[in-house]
């Protein structure tokens, strides 16, 4: 199964660009439905986290994705990213 969350994963503590790339890949997975249902809120959440971790590519993808989302979806995605960041 391609869908995975990083709540308890050892990958959540990986450092540097590898972690940002992993989060970016997760965002792309949800944005395109690669191995899972398309979920724009989750896609934005993971791209946002990747951008915060330093991925310029994720920041660009996040901006593109945000233009296709409703204000409510954006608020939900930002809230989810903030919650994840406070827990990890």
Gaussian input, Z-matrix of N, CA and C with variables (Angstrom, degrees):
# hf/3-21g

backbone

0 1
 N
 C     1     B1
 C     2     B2     1     A1
 N     3     B3     2     A2     1     D1
 C     4     B4     3     A3     2     D2
 C     5     B5     4     A4     3     D3
 N     6     B6     5     A5     4     D4
 C     7     B7     6     A6     5     D5
 C     8     B8     7     A7     6     D6
 N     9     B9     8     A8     7     D7
 C    10    B10     9     A9     8     D8
 C    11    B11    10    A10     9     D9
 N    12    B12    11    A11    10    D10
 C    13    B13    12    A12    11    D11
 C    14    B14    13    A13    12    D12
 N    15    B15    14    A14    13    D13
 C    16    B16    15    A15    14    D14
 C    17    B17    16    A16    15    D15
 N    18    B18    17    A17    16    D16
 C    19    B19    18    A18    17    D17
 C    20    B20    19    A19    18    D18
 N    21    B21    20    A20    19    D19
 C    22    B22    21    A21    20    D20
 C    23    B23    22    A22    21    D21
 N    24    B24    23    A23    22    D22
 C    25    B25    24    A24    23    D23
 C    26    B26    25    A25    24    D24
 N    27    B27    26    A26    25    D25
 C    28    B28    27    A27    26    D26
 C    29    B29    28    A28    27    D27
 N    30    B30    29    A29    28    D28
 C    31    B31    30    A30    29    D29
 C    32    B32    31    A31    30    D30
 N    33    B33    32    A32    31    D31
 C    34    B34    33    A33    32    D32
 C    35    B35    34    A34    33    D33
 N    36    B36    35    A35    34    D34
 C    37    B37    36    A36    35    D35
 C    38    B38    37    A37    36    D36
 N    39    B39    38    A38    37    D37
 C    40    B40    39    A39    38    D38
 C    41    B41    40    A40    39    D39
 N    42    B42    41    A41    40    D40
 C    43    B43    42    A42    41    D41
 C    44    B44    43    A43    42    D42
 N    45    B45    44    A44    43    D43
 C    46    B46    45    A45    44    D44
 C    47    B47    46    A46    45    D45
 N    48    B48    47    A47    46    D46
 C    49    B49    48    A48    47    D47
 C    50    B50    49    A49    48    D48
 N    51    B51    50    A50    49    D49
 C    52    B52    51    A51    50    D50
 C    53    B53    52    A52    51    D51
 N    54    B54    53    A53    52    D52
 C    55    B55    54    A54    53    D53
 C    56    B56    55    A55    54    D54
 N    57    B57    56    A56    55    D55
 C    58    B58    57    A57    56    D56
 C    59    B59    58    A58    57    D57
 N    60    B60    59    A59    58    D58
 C    61    B61    60    A60    59    D59
 C    62    B62    61    A61    60    D60
 N    63    B63    62    A62    61    D61
 C    64    B64    63    A63    62    D62
 C    65    B65    64    A64    63    D63
 N    66    B66    65    A65    64    D64
 C    67    B67    66    A66    65    D65
 C    68    B68    67    A67    66    D66
 N    69    B69    68    A68    67    D67
 C    70    B70    69    A69    68    D68
 C    71    B71    70    A70    69    D69
 N    72    B72    71    A71    70    D70
 C    73    B73    72    A72    71    D71
 C    74    B74    73    A73    72    D72
 N    75    B75    74    A74    73    D73
 C    76    B76    75    A75    74    D74
 C    77    B77    76    A76    75    D75
 N    78    B78    77    A77    76    D76
 C    79    B79    78    A78    77    D77
 C    80    B80    79    A79    78    D78
 N    81    B81    80    A80    79    D79
 C    82    B82    81    A81    80    D80
 C    83    B83    82    A82    81    D81
 N    84    B84    83    A83    82    D82
 C    85    B85    84    A84    83    D83
 C    86    B86    85    A85    84    D84
 N    87    B87    86    A86    85    D85
 C    88    B88    87    A87    86    D86
 C    89    B89    88    A88    87    D87
 N    90    B90    89    A89    88    D88
 C    91    B91    90    A90    89    D89
 C    92    B92    91    A91    90    D90
 N    93    B93    92    A92    91    D91
 C    94    B94    93    A93    92    D92
 C    95    B95    94    A94    93    D93
 N    96    B96    95    A95    94    D94
 C    97    B97    96    A96    95    D95
 C    98    B98    97    A97    96    D96
 N    99    B99    98    A98    97    D97
 C   100   B100    99    A99    98    D98
 C   101   B101   100   A100    99    D99
 N   102   B102   101   A101   100   D100
 C   103   B103   102   A102   101   D101
 C   104   B104   103   A103   102   D102
 N   105   B105   104   A104   103   D103
 C   106   B106   105   A105   104   D104
 C   107   B107   106   A106   105   D105
 N   108   B108   107   A107   106   D106
 C   109   B109   108   A108   107   D107
 C   110   B110   109   A109   108   D108
 N   111   B111   110   A110   109   D109
 C   112   B112   111   A111   110   D110
 C   113   B113   112   A112   111   D111
 N   114   B114   113   A113   112   D112
 C   115   B115   114   A114   113   D113
 C   116   B116   115   A115   114   D114
 N   117   B117   116   A116   115   D115
 C   118   B118   117   A117   116   D116
 C   119   B119   118   A118   117   D117
 N   120   B120   119   A119   118   D118
 C   121   B121   120   A120   119   D119
 C   122   B122   121   A121   120   D120
 N   123   B123   122   A122   121   D121
 C   124   B124   123   A123   122   D122
 C   125   B125   124   A124   123   D123
 N   126   B126   125   A125   124   D124
 C   127   B127   126   A126   125   D125
 C   128   B128   127   A127   126   D126
 N   129   B129   128   A128   127   D127
 C   130   B130   129   A129   128   D128
 C   131   B131   130   A130   129   D129
 N   132   B132   131   A131   130   D130
 C   133   B133   132   A132   131   D131
 C   134   B134   133   A133   132   D132
 N   135   B135   134   A134   133   D133
 C   136   B136   135   A135   134   D134
 C   137   B137   136   A136   135   D135
 N   138   B138   137   A137   136   D136
 C   139   B139   138   A138   137   D137
 C   140   B140   139   A139   138   D138
 N   141   B141   140   A140   139   D139
 C   142   B142   141   A141   140   D140
 C   143   B143   142   A142   141   D141
 N   144   B144   143   A143   142   D142
 C   145   B145   144   A144   143   D143
 C   146   B146   145   A145   144   D144
 N   147   B147   146   A146   145   D145
 C   148   B148   147   A147   146   D146
 C   149   B149   148   A148   147   D147
 N   150   B150   149   A149   148   D148
 C   151   B151   150   A150   149   D149
 C   152   B152   151   A151   150   D150
 N   153   B153   152   A152   151   D151
 C   154   B154   153   A153   152   D152
 C   155   B155   154   A154   153   D153
 N   156   B156   155   A155   154   D154
 C   157   B157   156   A156   155   D155
 C   158   B158   157   A157   156   D156
 N   159   B159   158   A158   157   D157
 C   160   B160   159   A159   158   D158
 C   161   B161   160   A160   159   D159
 N   162   B162   161   A161   160   D160
 C   163   B163   162   A162   161   D161
 C   164   B164   163   A163   162   D162
 N   165   B165   164   A164   163   D163
 C   166   B166   165   A165   164   D164
 C   167   B167   166   A166   165   D165
 N   168   B168   167   A167   166   D166
 C   169   B169   168   A168   167   D167
 C   170   B170   169   A169   168   D168
 N   171   B171   170   A170   169   D169
 C   172   B172   171   A171   170   D170
 C   173   B173   172   A172   171   D171
 N   174   B174   173   A173   172   D172
 C   175   B175   174   A174   173   D173
 C   176   B176   175   A175   174   D174
 N   177   B177   176   A176   175   D175
 C   178   B178   177   A177   176   D176
 C   179   B179   178   A178   177   D177
 N   180   B180   179   A179   178   D178
 C   181   B181   180   A180   179   D179
 C   182   B182   181   A181   180   D180
 N   183   B183   182   A182   181   D181
 C   184   B184   183   A183   182   D182
 C   185   B185   184   A184   183   D183
 N   186   B186   185   A185   184   D184
 C   187   B187   186   A186   185   D185
 C   188   B188   187   A187   186   D186
 N   189   B189   188   A188   187   D187
 C   190   B190   189   A189   188   D188
 C   191   B191   190   A190   189   D189
 N   192   B192   191   A191   190   D190
 C   193   B193   192   A192   191   D191
 C   194   B194   193   A193   192   D192
 N   195   B195   194   A194   193   D193
 C   196   B196   195   A195   194   D194
 C   197   B197   196   A196   195   D195
 N   198   B198   197   A197   196   D196
 C   199   B199   198   A198   197   D197
 C   200   B200   199   A199   198   D198
 N   201   B201   200   A200   199   D199
 C   202   B202   201   A201   200   D200
 C   203   B203   202   A202   201   D201
 N   204   B204   203   A203   202   D202
 C   205   B205   204   A204   203   D203
 C   206   B206   205   A205   204   D204
 N   207   B207   206   A206   205   D205
 C   208   B208   207   A207   206   D206
 C   209   B209   208   A208   207   D207
 N   210   B210   209   A209   208   D208
 C   211   B211   210   A210   209   D209
 C   212   B212   211   A211   210   D210
 N   213   B213   212   A212   211   D211
 C   214   B214   213   A213   212   D212
 C   215   B215   214   A214   213   D213
 N   216   B216   215   A215   214   D214
 C   217   B217   216   A216   215   D215
 C   218   B218   217   A217   216   D216
 N   219   B219   218   A218   217   D217
 C   220   B220   219   A219   218   D218
 C   221   B221   220   A220   219   D219
 N   222   B222   221   A221   220   D220
 C   223   B223   222   A222   221   D221
 C   224   B224   223   A223   222   D222
 N   225   B225   224   A224   223   D223
 C   226   B226   225   A225   224   D224
 C   227   B227   226   A226   225   D225
 N   228   B228   227   A227   226   D226
 C   229   B229   228   A228   227   D227
 C   230   B230   229   A229   228   D228
 N   231   B231   230   A230   229   D229
 C   232   B232   231   A231   230   D230
 C   233   B233   232   A232   231   D231
 N   234   B234   233   A233   232   D232
 C   235   B235   234   A234   233   D233
 C   236   B236   235   A235   234   D234
 N   237   B237   236   A236   235   D235
 C   238   B238   237   A237   236   D236
 C   239   B239   238   A238   237   D237
 N   240   B240   239   A239   238   D238
 C   241   B241   240   A240   239   D239
 C   242   B242   241   A241   240   D240
 N   243   B243   242   A242   241   D241
 C   244   B244   243   A243   242   D242
 C   245   B245   244   A244   243   D243
 N   246   B246   245   A245   244   D244
 C   247   B247   246   A246   245   D245
 C   248   B248   247   A247   246   D246
 N   249   B249   248   A248   247   D247
 C   250   B250   249   A249   248   D248
 C   251   B251   250   A250   249   D249
 N   252   B252   251   A251   250   D250
 C   253   B253   252   A252   251   D251
 C   254   B254   253   A253   252   D252
 N   255   B255   254   A254   253   D253
 C   256   B256   255   A255   254   D254
 C   257   B257   256   A256   255   D255
 N   258   B258   257   A257   256   D256
 C   259   B259   258   A258   257   D257
 C   260   B260   259   A259   258   D258
 N   261   B261   260   A260   259   D259
 C   262   B262   261   A261   260   D260
 C   263   B263   262   A262   261   D261

   B1=1.4436
   B2=1.5191
   B3=1.3096
   B4=1.4520
   B5=1.5188
   B6=1.3072
   B7=1.4542
   B8=1.5172
   B9=1.3229
   B10=1.4444
   B11=1.5100
   B12=1.2991
   B13=1.4556
   B14=1.5210
   B15=1.2921
   B16=1.4542
   B17=1.5220
   B18=1.3163
   B19=1.4551
   B20=1.5277
   B21=1.3118
   B22=1.4532
   B23=1.5145
   B24=1.2980
   B25=1.4494
   B26=1.5222
   B27=1.2944
   B28=1.4525
   B29=1.5126
   B30=1.3235
   B31=1.4586
   B32=1.5183
   B33=1.3035
   B34=1.4622
   B35=1.5148
   B36=1.3141
   B37=1.4565
   B38=1.5170
   B39=1.3359
   B40=1.4555
   B41=1.5110
   B42=1.3176
   B43=1.4502
   B44=1.5019
   B45=1.3226
   B46=1.4508
   B47=1.5089
   B48=1.3353
   B49=1.4567
   B50=1.5134
   B51=1.3221
   B52=1.4570
   B53=1.5176
   B54=1.3084
   B55=1.4611
   B56=1.5264
   B57=1.3158
   B58=1.4673
   B59=1.5234
   B60=1.3199
   B61=1.4672
   B62=1.5196
   B63=1.3146
   B64=1.4606
   B65=1.5212
   B66=1.3267
   B67=1.4625
   B68=1.5301
   B69=1.3327
   B70=1.4681
   B71=1.5235
   B72=1.3179
   B73=1.4682
   B74=1.5277
   B75=1.3308
   B76=1.4627
   B77=1.5229
   B78=1.3271
   B79=1.4556
   B80=1.5137
   B81=1.3199
   B82=1.4694
   B83=1.5229
   B84=1.3205
   B85=1.4561
   B86=1.5304
   B87=1.3306
   B88=1.4631
   B89=1.5307
   B90=1.3194
   B91=1.4637
   B92=1.5260
   B93=1.3182
   B94=1.4685
   B95=1.5180
   B96=1.3275
   B97=1.4535
   B98=1.5122
   B99=1.3019
   B100=1.4633
   B101=1.5358
   B102=1.3165
   B103=1.4608
   B104=1.5163
   B105=1.3286
   B106=1.4611
   B107=1.5294
   B108=1.3010
   B109=1.4588
   B110=1.5271
   B111=1.3215
   B112=1.4606
   B113=1.5253
   B114=1.3225
   B115=1.4621
   B116=1.5221
   B117=1.3234
   B118=1.4595
   B119=1.5237
   B120=1.3179
   B121=1.4671
   B122=1.5264
   B123=1.3231
   B124=1.4649
   B125=1.5247
   B126=1.3211
   B127=1.4672
   B128=1.5189
   B129=1.3193
   B130=1.4659
   B131=1.5269
   B132=1.3228
   B133=1.4748
   B134=1.5207
   B135=1.3214
   B136=1.4635
   B137=1.5283
   B138=1.3241
   B139=1.4679
   B140=1.5227
   B141=1.3079
   B142=1.4633
   B143=1.5232
   B144=1.3165
   B145=1.4648
   B146=1.5270
   B147=1.3231
   B148=1.4651
   B149=1.5212
   B150=1.3201
   B151=1.4606
   B152=1.5281
   B153=1.3031
   B154=1.4700
   B155=1.5243
   B156=1.3255
   B157=1.4651
   B158=1.5271
   B159=1.3387
   B160=1.4539
   B161=1.5131
   B162=1.3142
   B163=1.4546
   B164=1.5246
   B165=1.3221
   B166=1.4628
   B167=1.5276
   B168=1.3110
   B169=1.4706
   B170=1.5206
   B171=1.3320
   B172=1.4625
   B173=1.5271
   B174=1.3283
   B175=1.4640
   B176=1.5297
   B177=1.3118
   B178=1.4646
   B179=1.5305
   B180=1.3282
   B181=1.4636
   B182=1.5268
   B183=1.3257
   B184=1.4625
   B185=1.5233
   B186=1.3269
   B187=1.4666
   B188=1.5247
   B189=1.3238
   B190=1.4677
   B191=1.5300
   B192=1.3181
   B193=1.4595
   B194=1.5246
   B195=1.3170
   B196=1.4647
   B197=1.5229
   B198=1.3309
   B199=1.4653
   B200=1.5297
   B201=1.3239
   B202=1.4681
   B203=1.5285
   B204=1.3271
   B205=1.4641
   B206=1.5259
   B207=1.3263
   B208=1.4648
   B209=1.5273
   B210=1.3221
   B211=1.4677
   B212=1.5214
   B213=1.3156
   B214=1.4626
   B215=1.5238
   B216=1.3319
   B217=1.4632
   B218=1.5243
   B219=1.3289
   B220=1.4646
   B221=1.5219
   B222=1.3141
   B223=1.4661
   B224=1.5256
   B225=1.3311
   B226=1.4635
   B227=1.5300
   B228=1.3288
   B229=1.4643
   B230=1.5231
   B231=1.3180
   B232=1.4683
   B233=1.5138
   B234=1.3267
   B235=1.4660
   B236=1.5298
   B237=1.3345
   B238=1.4673
   B239=1.5286
   B240=1.3247
   B241=1.4636
   B242=1.5272
   B243=1.3242
   B244=1.4706
   B245=1.5280
   B246=1.3351
   B247=1.4600
   B248=1.5149
   B249=1.3367
   B250=1.4564
   B251=1.5246
   B252=1.3336
   B253=1.4682
   B254=1.5306
   B255=1.3227
   B256=1.4679
   B257=1.5169
   B258=1.3323
   B259=1.4650
   B260=1.5240
   B261=1.3307
   B262=1.4558
   B263=1.4938
   A1=109.10
   A2=116.01
   A3=120.55
   A4=112.34
   A5=118.06
   A6=119.76
   A7=109.91
   A8=115.46
   A9=119.83
   A10=109.62
   A11=115.50
   A12=122.33
   A13=107.02
   A14=116.16
   A15=119.30
   A16=112.38
   A17=117.65
   A18=120.02
   A19=111.53
   A20=117.77
   A21=121.22
   A22=112.47
   A23=116.58
   A24=120.47
   A25=111.45
   A26=116.19
   A27=121.02
   A28=111.76
   A29=117.10
   A30=120.48
   A31=111.15
   A32=118.32
   A33=120.89
   A34=111.48
   A35=117.41
   A36=120.12
   A37=112.45
   A38=117.58
   A39=120.02
   A40=108.75
   A41=117.54
   A42=119.56
   A43=113.73
   A44=114.69
   A45=122.55
   A46=115.07
   A47=114.26
   A48=122.06
   A49=112.29
   A50=117.88
   A51=120.72
   A52=110.20
   A53=116.80
   A54=120.47
   A55=110.02
   A56=118.30
   A57=121.03
   A58=110.41
   A59=116.99
   A60=120.99
   A61=111.23
   A62=117.21
   A63=121.54
   A64=110.61
   A65=116.43
   A66=120.26
   A67=110.79
   A68=116.63
   A69=121.04
   A70=109.96
   A71=116.62
   A72=120.83
   A73=111.20
   A74=116.80
   A75=120.10
   A76=110.20
   A77=116.81
   A78=120.50
   A79=111.61
   A80=116.00
   A81=120.41
   A82=111.37
   A83=116.44
   A84=120.79
   A85=110.57
   A86=115.99
   A87=119.80
   A88=111.89
   A89=117.82
   A90=121.17
   A91=111.96
   A92=115.86
   A93=120.00
   A94=113.59
   A95=117.26
   A96=120.01
   A97=112.22
   A98=117.16
   A99=122.64
   A100=109.06
   A101=115.94
   A102=120.87
   A103=114.34
   A104=117.02
   A105=121.62
   A106=108.34
   A107=116.02
   A108=120.61
   A109=108.75
   A110=117.04
   A111=120.48
   A112=108.15
   A113=115.93
   A114=122.55
   A115=107.05
   A116=116.19
   A117=120.60
   A118=112.82
   A119=117.09
   A120=120.26
   A121=109.74
   A122=117.32
   A123=120.17
   A124=111.13
   A125=116.52
   A126=120.05
   A127=110.32
   A128=116.92
   A129=120.62
   A130=110.57
   A131=116.15
   A132=120.81
   A133=110.53
   A134=117.59
   A135=120.36
   A136=111.98
   A137=117.64
   A138=119.40
   A139=110.27
   A140=116.99
   A141=121.39
   A142=110.59
   A143=116.69
   A144=120.77
   A145=109.98
   A146=117.00
   A147=120.64
   A148=110.88
   A149=117.17
   A150=120.89
   A151=110.56
   A152=116.47
   A153=120.63
   A154=110.45
   A155=116.35
   A156=121.26
   A157=112.41
   A158=117.56
   A159=120.13
   A160=117.51
   A161=118.90
   A162=121.31
   A163=110.60
   A164=116.79
   A165=121.27
   A166=110.53
   A167=116.27
   A168=120.73
   A169=110.38
   A170=116.56
   A171=120.75
   A172=110.59
   A173=117.34
   A174=120.59
   A175=110.45
   A176=117.03
   A177=120.84
   A178=110.83
   A179=116.26
   A180=120.44
   A181=111.05
   A182=116.09
   A183=121.15
   A184=110.57
   A185=117.08
   A186=121.22
   A187=110.69
   A188=116.88
   A189=120.42
   A190=111.00
   A191=115.85
   A192=121.10
   A193=111.04
   A194=116.81
   A195=121.02
   A196=111.70
   A197=117.18
   A198=120.59
   A199=112.34
   A200=117.45
   A201=120.80
   A202=112.70
   A203=116.62
   A204=121.04
   A205=111.32
   A206=115.33
   A207=120.35
   A208=109.42
   A209=115.83
   A210=120.46
   A211=111.34
   A212=116.28
   A213=119.84
   A214=111.18
   A215=117.22
   A216=120.61
   A217=110.67
   A218=116.66
   A219=120.27
   A220=111.36
   A221=116.53
   A222=120.11
   A223=110.52
   A224=116.78
   A225=120.86
   A226=111.08
   A227=116.41
   A228=120.51
   A229=111.24
   A230=117.03
   A231=120.33
   A232=111.39
   A233=116.24
   A234=120.88
   A235=110.59
   A236=116.42
   A237=120.72
   A238=111.06
   A239=117.08
   A240=120.23
   A241=110.50
   A242=116.10
   A243=120.34
   A244=110.78
   A245=116.47
   A246=120.29
   A247=111.18
   A248=116.90
   A249=120.18
   A250=110.83
   A251=116.07
   A252=120.42
   A253=111.42
   A254=117.98
   A255=119.56
   A256=111.41
   A257=117.17
   A258=120.69
   A259=112.42
   A260=117.78
   A261=120.44
   A262=108.09
   D1=134.51
   D2=-177.53
   D3=-84.26
   D4=-23.14
   D5=-177.74
   D6=-74.63
   D7=132.07
   D8=176.46
   D9=-154.13
   D10=148.65
   D11=174.78
   D12=-114.42
   D13=159.63
   D14=-175.13
   D15=-109.32
   D16=30.93
   D17=-179.20
   D18=-62.54
   D19=-45.54
   D20=-175.52
   D21=-120.75
   D22=9.13
   D23=-174.95
   D24=-76.62
   D25=143.63
   D26=173.95
   D27=-64.04
   D28=-23.37
   D29=178.95
   D30=-65.78
   D31=-21.82
   D32=-179.13
   D33=-66.17
   D34=-17.74
   D35=-179.14
   D36=-107.29
   D37=6.37
   D38=177.00
   D39=-66.34
   D40=151.16
   D41=-176.76
   D42=-105.31
   D43=168.24
   D44=169.41
   D45=69.24
   D46=-155.40
   D47=-175.01
   D48=-63.85
   D49=-28.49
   D50=-179.29
   D51=-58.40
   D52=-43.58
   D53=-179.01
   D54=-67.05
   D55=-45.38
   D56=178.69
   D57=-60.12
   D58=-41.80
   D59=178.30
   D60=-63.53
   D61=-39.68
   D62=178.65
   D63=-63.57
   D64=-45.04
   D65=178.48
   D66=-64.01
   D67=-39.48
   D68=177.85
   D69=-62.34
   D70=-44.19
   D71=177.96
   D72=-60.56
   D73=-38.68
   D74=178.20
   D75=-64.81
   D76=-41.58
   D77=177.25
   D78=-60.16
   D79=-44.14
   D80=178.62
   D81=-65.01
   D82=-37.22
   D83=178.68
   D84=-59.19
   D85=-47.81
   D86=-179.96
   D87=-71.12
   D88=-33.99
   D89=-179.04
   D90=-68.01
   D91=-34.20
   D92=-175.72
   D93=-101.86
   D94=-11.69
   D95=-178.05
   D96=75.41
   D97=27.56
   D98=-179.67
   D99=-75.90
   D100=97.49
   D101=179.11
   D102=85.10
   D103=4.82
   D104=-179.24
   D105=-156.69
   D106=176.33
   D107=174.05
   D108=-73.05
   D109=146.17
   D110=173.73
   D111=-63.30
   D112=129.85
   D113=-179.52
   D114=-141.56
   D115=96.64
   D116=-175.39
   D117=-66.04
   D118=-32.72
   D119=178.70
   D120=-65.21
   D121=-47.47
   D122=178.12
   D123=-65.82
   D124=-38.06
   D125=178.30
   D126=-59.83
   D127=-47.83
   D128=-179.94
   D129=-63.96
   D130=-41.11
   D131=178.71
   D132=-55.22
   D133=-52.20
   D134=-176.20
   D135=-71.37
   D136=-35.31
   D137=176.20
   D138=-66.92
   D139=-36.52
   D140=177.42
   D141=-64.12
   D142=-45.00
   D143=178.64
   D144=-63.09
   D145=-42.84
   D146=178.02
   D147=-61.84
   D148=-40.58
   D149=178.74
   D150=-64.62
   D151=-41.68
   D152=177.54
   D153=-61.64
   D154=-35.21
   D155=179.67
   D156=-79.59
   D157=-1.53
   D158=172.86
   D159=113.62
   D160=5.77
   D161=-178.76
   D162=-84.24
   D163=110.61
   D164=177.35
   D165=-67.12
   D166=-37.58
   D167=178.30
   D168=-59.67
   D169=-44.02
   D170=179.69
   D171=-63.76
   D172=-38.43
   D173=179.19
   D174=-62.45
   D175=-40.76
   D176=178.66
   D177=-67.27
   D178=-45.00
   D179=179.46
   D180=-63.92
   D181=-39.77
   D182=178.76
   D183=-60.95
   D184=-43.53
   D185=179.38
   D186=-63.41
   D187=-42.90
   D188=177.58
   D189=-61.79
   D190=-45.05
   D191=-179.10
   D192=-64.37
   D193=-41.01
   D194=-177.33
   D195=-59.31
   D196=-31.73
   D197=179.74
   D198=-66.75
   D199=-18.14
   D200=-178.65
   D201=-99.91
   D202=-2.31
   D203=-173.90
   D204=-104.07
   D205=153.52
   D206=174.53
   D207=-76.19
   D208=164.75
   D209=177.65
   D210=-61.86
   D211=-36.22
   D212=178.89
   D213=-67.36
   D214=-41.21
   D215=177.12
   D216=-63.08
   D217=-42.86
   D218=178.79
   D219=-61.82
   D220=-44.51
   D221=179.44
   D222=-61.04
   D223=-42.20
   D224=179.22
   D225=-63.98
   D226=-42.10
   D227=-179.87
   D228=-65.89
   D229=-43.12
   D230=179.14
   D231=-64.44
   D232=-39.52
   D233=177.72
   D234=-63.61
   D235=-42.86
   D236=-179.95
   D237=-64.85
   D238=-40.88
   D239=178.58
   D240=-65.19
   D241=-43.14
   D242=179.38
   D243=-61.62
   D244=-44.01
   D245=178.37
   D246=-61.50
   D247=-43.64
   D248=-179.76
   D249=-63.70
   D250=-42.17
   D251=-178.71
   D252=-64.82
   D253=-35.27
   D254=-179.98
   D255=-72.78
   D256=-25.86
   D257=-179.79
   D258=-86.40
   D259=-19.30
   D260=-175.42
   D261=-122.43

